């Protein structure tokens, strides 16, 4: 009778959805009207949340400069 020792390694990957990720996926799938209702509900139920009504302005030239593209030079 022989005693043999074996060493095995096993590599496995798994994906686990956190509650935050599940919520994010759920929100991304909502139609705009339902999303707006959900936002209103969250704002009403949580007094620490605030809604900023000011639209965010994006300057496209600044965006291109950050990306390293300069369209101001014409050839």
C-alpha positions in Angstrom: 0.0 0.0 0.0 1.4 3.4 -1.0 0.6 6.8 0.3 0.6 9.5 -2.2 0.3 13.2 -1.7 -1.3 15.4 -4.3 -1.4 19.1 -4.6 -4.0 20.6 -6.8 -4.8 24.2 -7.6 -8.1 25.5 -8.8 -8.7 28.9 -10.3 -12.2 30.1 -10.5 -13.8 33.5 -11.2 -17.2 34.6 -10.2 -19.3 37.7 -10.5 -21.3 38.9 -7.5 -23.7 41.7 -7.8 -23.6 44.1 -4.9 -26.9 45.8 -3.9 -25.6 49.1 -5.3 -24.9 47.4 -8.7 -28.3 45.8 -8.7 -30.0 49.2 -8.1 -27.9 50.8 -10.8 -28.8 48.2 -13.3 -32.5 48.5 -12.4 -32.4 52.3 -12.7 -30.7 52.2 -16.1 -33.5 50.0 -17.5 -36.3 52.3 -16.4 -38.2 54.4 -19.0 -37.7 58.1 -18.4 -41.1 58.7 -16.9 -40.6 55.9 -14.3 -37.1 57.1 -13.6 -38.4 60.6 -12.9 -41.0 59.1 -10.6 -38.4 57.1 -8.8 -36.2 60.1 -8.3 -39.1 62.1 -6.9 -39.9 59.2 -4.5 -36.2 59.1 -3.3 -36.1 62.9 -2.9 -39.3 62.8 -0.8 -38.2 59.9 1.4 -34.7 61.1 2.1 -34.4 64.6 3.4 -30.6 64.6 2.9 -31.0 64.5 -0.9 -31.2 67.7 -2.9 -32.1 68.3 -6.5 -30.0 70.8 -8.4 -32.2 72.3 -11.2 -29.3 74.0 -13.0 -28.5 72.3 -16.3 -24.8 71.4 -16.7 -23.2 73.2 -19.6 -20.5 71.4 -21.5 -18.1 73.4 -23.6 -17.2 71.1 -26.5 -13.9 72.9 -27.2 -12.7 72.1 -23.7 -13.7 68.5 -24.1 -11.7 68.2 -27.3 -8.7 69.9 -25.7 -8.7 67.4 -22.9 -8.8 64.6 -25.4 -5.8 66.0 -27.1 -7.6 66.9 -30.3 -7.2 70.5 -31.6 -9.7 71.4 -34.3 -8.8 75.1 -34.3 -5.9 74.5 -36.8 -7.1 74.3 -40.4 -5.0 72.8 -43.1 
